Amino acid sequence: MRRLIFVLIVGVAGLAVLLSLGAWQMQRMAWKQNILDTIETRVAAEPVALPIQPDPEADKYRPVRLIGEMASGELHVLVSMPMLGPGYRMIVPFVTDDGRRILVDRGFIRSADKGSVRYTGQVEFLGNLHWPDETDGYTPPPDTVKNIWYARDVEAMAAALKTLPIMVVLSDHPINGSSVIPMPIDTASIPNNHLQYAITWFSLAFLWAAMTAYFLWRSRQNRELT
């Protein structure tokens, strides 16, 4: 009898844990989908002039139209592009027509183009406001000698390039030329695999319940034989 009770307790506890993990993944799926819907809605909005004081929450992903001067100076963020291989995101200073100096994520350059000369001067383009959350306690500090950063950090990059802590990611920019590939904000690179994870946990819960039922049945059969 004690063995049956022990198997039953372990079985019920394990089933509860697996079902709770599956339910948690379903909640995460809804949370992630809400984020993706927010990004898509904001990115698809009509471009506006750069707000006077952009808010990192309310204005994140907002499309803006910029007119001003692409200034000299670049920060290179190490990334890898599918089909293109390793390279760098190019973060540059931009001076708006009203005199504000901000950051612009100009796009991707291959490693071989790191030292190439790129256009600076007067330009007009579209982009999206962004405050990337890419740094954590494991992010290495930038190599300032080789000009290699390992994540986009708006505050640190603004200090390095002497700009406001505002970043605009180019959505398209014809003056970039062939050496710079725009990396506009979209949801294609943000996976939402939580449904698959939920199915995995619920499947494990079903198998756990079946195994528990089988062990209980076998234990009862053995008791009856003895």
Beta strands, then each sheet from edge to edge (+ up, - down):
strand 1: 48-49
strand 2: 63-70
strand 3: 75-81
strand 4: 85-96
strand 5: 101-110
strand 6: 121-130
strand 7: 167-172
sheet 1: 1+ 2+ 4- 3+
sheet 2: 1+ 2+ 6- 7+ 5+
end
